[in-house]
Amino acid sequence: MSQTLDVTARGGRSSSAETRGAWETVRWLLKPVASLKLTVALFALCFVIVFCGTLAQRDHGIQIVVRDYFRSAFVWIPFRHLVFFSVPGSFPFPGGWLLGALLLINLLAAHLTRFRFTVQRIGILLMHAGVLLLLLGELVTGLFQVESRMDILEGSSAIYVYQPGTVELAIVRPGSGGQDETVVVPGGLLKVGERIGHADLPFDVVVDEYLPNSRLVGRGIGNSQPLTHPQWAAAVPEKLPLVTGTDPNQQIDVPSATVTLKKKGTEETIATEVVSVWLDRIMPPIARTVTVDGKAYEIALRFRRNYKPFTIHLEDFQHEKYLKTNIPKDFRSEVRLEDPSRGENRRLAIWMNHPLRHAGETFYQADFRPDNMGTVLQVVRNPGWLIPYIACGLAAMGMLVHFGFILSRFLNRIL
Amino acid sequence: MSAGLVGCEEEQISRYSTPKDPPLPAWANDDLPRLRMITAIVQHDGKVWFFKLLGTDVAVTALSEPFADFVRSLKFTGNEDKPVQWTLPEGWVDKGPSGTRTATIQMKGNGQPAELTVTPLGPEAGDVLANVHRWRQQLGYTGPALAPDQLERYVFEHKMPFGKISVVDLVSVPLNLKAGADPHAAEEPVDERPAGTIPKIDYTLPEGWEKSERPTPMSMLTLSAGPAEQKVSITISPMPGAAGGLTENVNRWRGQVGLKPIKLEEILQHARKMVVDTYPAVYFRFTGPERDGESNAQAPQKSILVVMFLREGFTWFIKLSGDAKVAAAEEPAFIRFVDSIRFPTEAAEGKQR
C-alpha cells in the first residue's frame, strides 16, 4: 500500500516537473513576444498609423480612411504623407487591426511570462484588463457596428433607416395590400459597361455611366439649388470630386448613374434612365417608372435601406439658435414610437446627448433637413456599445486600487 | 423582416417585400406655390448690373430659356444715355425706368406673370455672397449664413460676348412655410426695390364698405365695414419676401383672437385654397372663444379672416378683423371683395398714368 502510494507520489512529481518544463518552454518562446520594447515599438507604429490616417483624410472620406487604415491588416501609405511634397509611390504598413492584435498578444504574453498574481498587483491587472477589453471592444465595434440614418419630415413617419455611403439600385413593383415587391442590386455590382441579369430582375440592366459623387443640375441658364420638383425630374448628373475627411461641411458622396434597361437576354432597349440618390432624398422622392410586359416598375438609386418592424412619427421638430446668431443651440425631435411587436406606443423626445435606445439600436439627434422641415437621426447598432464603458470602469478601478496601495505604503512609511 | 438580412449579403441581388412608404405630410407634396428668382450679375465699367427675373416657380421655369436669350443679347455700349441694350423676346414688355431701375420688363411664363428688373448699382453692391444670403432670406430660408464655399450651389458663371456673368438661381420654400423663425432676418435690408413700386390694384368696393380715416401702418389700403360701434377693419398689406411665413403669421392671428398656437399640419387643415386674380392663395378664418368669464365679460368675441398669396417677391395679406358677429355678416362681402381684386394689365395701368 505504502509502495503504491510512493509510486503515485513519484509519478505526480514527475508529471508536475514535465508540466513545469513545458511551461518554461512556452515562457521561453513567449518571452520575445512579451517584450516591453515590442510594446513601445507597437505604440510607435500606432502613432504613425494615426498620423497617416489623419493626413489621408485630405484625399478620402472618413469612412474610407477608417476602413483602409484602422480596420485593416495592412495599408499602402503614400510617401507624400510623410515627406509633405509630391513623391509618387507608397509603402506597406501594418493596419489598425494588425497592430491591435499584436498589442493584444503582447499584453497577454507579458502577463503569462512576467506577471505574478499578488494582492499588490490587483490594480495593474485591473488596468490591463480594461485595456484588453478596450481593444476587444473596438474589434466588436469594427465587425458588427452598423451606422445608419433616419430622415423624418414633420408630421410624417419613418419605417426604414438608410446607410449613407452604401448604394443599391432598387427595382420596385408596387403591390396591393400595403406591400411592395423589391429587388435590390448592391452598388458593388454597378460597373460601367457590365450587364446585370438575374432571375428576380424583370429586365437586364446595363450601367452606361456611374458617378460615385455627383450633383444634379437643371437645364437652362440657371441651375437653381435647390431645384424645384419638375427641375429635379429633368436634371442631368454632373461629376463631383469625392468628398474628403477635411470637408468642413462633412458632406457625403451622393452617386448618380445612367442605366439602360434591356429585355432579358436580348439587345432590345426598354428605356435609358438617369437615376440618382439625389432623387431618392428629395421630398417627395422621384422614381423612374418603366413598364415591362404590362407591369409597372419603379427604379431608384438609393442608399441601402433596412426596414424596421417599428414606426417613428415626428410630431414636432425644434431647432433653436443662439440669440442674434445663426449658430444652432439645440435640435429636438418630439416623436411617437409605435412598435406592435413589443407592444410599445409612446411619445418621447430625442435631443442632443439624449438619444433613444430601442430594439438594440441607438437613435441620436444628428441633423435637420433643409429649411427645418424635418429631423435627421443617426441610428447606431453596436452590440459592443457597453464594452468601452466597462473597460474604462475597470481601468479607473485599477488605477484607484494601484495608487491606493502606493498611497497606503507611503503613509505607513511616514506616519 | 427579411430586409434586415440584406446587410449580410452585400454583393448579391436579393428580393424582399417591404411595406409601402408612409404618406408624406400635405405640405411636402409640393403643390403649394414657390417663388423662383434668377439673377444675372454683370460687372461692367465700374458698375454692377442686376438683371433679376422674379415670379412663381412655374412662370420662371418656363421663362428660363428666353431669359438666357435675353442675357446673351446684352450689349454694353459705353454710352451714358443708354449704357446697355438688349433684344426682348416676344411678348416681353419694357415698361421703362423707375427709381433706381433702368427698366422693368413684364412677361408671362406658362400663363403666370413674372417681372424682370434691370438695376445698376455701385461696385460696393457686387458682393455675391452677401446678395445671395439676403435673397435667400427674402425667399424664406432661415438656416445659418452661407459659407463662401457653399456659393457654388447657387452661383454659376457663364461666358458671354461682353465678359463673364454670374447667375444666381434661387427658389423659395413652399409658401415660406417655416420661415420667420429668425426674427433678425428683418434687420437685413429687405429689398432693393425702391419704395412706391408696389403695384396698384383694382377692386370693387362692396356696398357699405368705406376707406378708413385711420390707415393701418404697413398697409396699402385700409377699409372698414359694419355698424358704427362695431366696425371691422379690412387691410391689404404686401410685405416683401418671406414676411414671417405661414406658421408664424397664422399663430399670431390666432393669438389676436384668443386661440392657442397650432402645428403646421393643423394649419393646413384650416387652409382653404382660392385664387386671387391668377395667383394661388390660401384662406383662413379663425374665431376666438366666447368670453363668458367675469373678467372678460366686456371683451367681445373676435374673428379674423385672412387671404394670403405670393406675387412677384411679395407676400400679400388681405385681412378682415373685428367683432365675430360682424365678421360673419361681412364674410360674403369679403370673399366678393377678394374675388374682385385684379392686378392691372399694362393698358389699364397706362390709363391711370
Boltz contact constraints between the chains, C-beta under 6 A:
constraints:
  - contact:
      token1: [A, 153]
      token2: [B, 25]
      max_distance: 6.0
  - contact:
      token1: [A, 153]
      token2: [B, 28]
      max_distance: 6.0
  - contact:
      token1: [A, 155]
      token2: [B, 25]
      max_distance: 6.0
  - contact:
      token1: [A, 155]
      token2: [B, 265]
      max_distance: 6.0
  - contact:
      token1: [A, 156]
      token2: [B, 24]
      max_distance: 6.0
  - contact:
      token1: [A, 156]
      token2: [B, 25]
      max_distance: 6.0
  - contact:
      token1: [A, 157]
      token2: [B, 22]
      max_distance: 6.0
  - contact:
      token1: [A, 159]
      token2: [B, 19]
      max_distance: 6.0
  - contact:
      token1: [A, 178]
      token2: [B, 19]
      max_distance: 6.0
  - contact:
      token1: [A, 178]
      token2: [B, 20]
      max_distance: 6.0
  - contact:
      token1: [A, 179]
      token2: [B, 17]
      max_distance: 6.0
  - contact:
      token1: [A, 180]
      token2: [B, 18]
      max_distance: 6.0
  - contact:
      token1: [A, 180]
      token2: [B, 20]
      max_distance: 6.0
  - contact:
      token1: [A, 181]
      token2: [B, 17]
      max_distance: 6.0
  - contact:
      token1: [A, 182]
      token2: [B, 16]
      max_distance: 6.0
  - contact:
      token1: [A, 182]
      token2: [B, 18]
      max_distance: 6.0
  - contact:
      token1: [A, 183]
      token2: [B, 15]
      max_distance: 6.0
  - contact:
      token1: [A, 184]
      token2: [B, 14]
      max_distance: 6.0
  - contact:
      token1: [A, 185]
      token2: [B, 13]
      max_distance: 6.0
  - contact:
      token1: [A, 186]
      token2: [B, 10]
      max_distance: 6.0
  - contact:
      token1: [A, 186]
      token2: [B, 11]
      max_distance: 6.0
  - contact:
      token1: [A, 188]
      token2: [B, 11]
      max_distance: 6.0
  - contact:
      token1: [A, 198]
      token2: [B, 13]
      max_distance: 6.0
  - contact:
      token1: [A, 200]
      token2: [B, 15]
      max_distance: 6.0
  - contact:
      token1: [A, 220]
      token2: [B, 64]
      max_distance: 6.0
  - contact:
      token1: [A, 220]
      token2: [B, 65]
      max_distance: 6.0
  - contact:
      token1: [A, 221]
      token2: [B, 64]
      max_distance: 6.0
  - contact:
      token1: [A, 221]
      token2: [B, 67]
      max_distance: 6.0
  - contact:
      token1: [A, 221]
      token2: [B, 68]
      max_distance: 6.0
  - contact:
      token1: [A, 221]
      token2: [B, 167]
      max_distance: 6.0
  - contact:
      token1: [A, 222]
      token2: [B, 38]
      max_distance: 6.0
  - contact:
      token1: [A, 222]
      token2: [B, 167]
      max_distance: 6.0
  - contact:
      token1: [A, 222]
      token2: [B, 169]
      max_distance: 6.0
  - contact:
      token1: [A, 223]
      token2: [B, 156]
      max_distance: 6.0
  - contact:
      token1: [A, 223]
      token2: [B, 169]
      max_distance: 6.0
  - contact:
      token1: [A, 224]
      token2: [B, 169]
      max_distance: 6.0
  - contact:
      token1: [A, 224]
      token2: [B, 171]
      max_distance: 6.0
  - contact:
      token1: [A, 225]
      token2: [B, 153]
      max_distance: 6.0
  - contact:
      token1: [A, 225]
      token2: [B, 154]
      max_distance: 6.0
  - contact:
      token1: [A, 226]
      token2: [B, 171]
      max_distance: 6.0
  - contact:
      token1: [A, 228]
      token2: [B, 57]
      max_distance: 6.0
  - contact:
      token1: [A, 228]
      token2: [B, 171]
      max_distance: 6.0
  - contact:
      token1: [A, 229]
      token2: [B, 30]
      max_distance: 6.0
  - contact:
      token1: [A, 283]
      token2: [B, 28]
      max_distance: 6.0
  - contact:
      token1: [A, 284]
      token2: [B, 24]
      max_distance: 6.0
  - contact:
      token1: [A, 306]
      token2: [B, 4]
      max_distance: 6.0
  - contact:
      token1: [A, 307]
      token2: [B, 1]
      max_distance: 6.0
  - contact:
      token1: [A, 307]
      token2: [B, 3]
      max_distance: 6.0
  - contact:
      token1: [A, 307]
      token2: [B, 18]
      max_distance: 6.0
  - contact:
      token1: [A, 309]
      token2: [B, 1]
      max_distance: 6.0
  - contact:
      token1: [A, 324]
      token2: [B, 184]
      max_distance: 6.0
  - contact:
      token1: [A, 326]
      token2: [B, 144]
      max_distance: 6.0
  - contact:
      token1: [A, 326]
      token2: [B, 145]
      max_distance: 6.0
  - contact:
      token1: [A, 371]
      token2: [B, 173]
      max_distance: 6.0
  - contact:
      token1: [A, 371]
      token2: [B, 178]
      max_distance: 6.0
  - contact:
      token1: [A, 372]
      token2: [B, 178]
      max_distance: 6.0
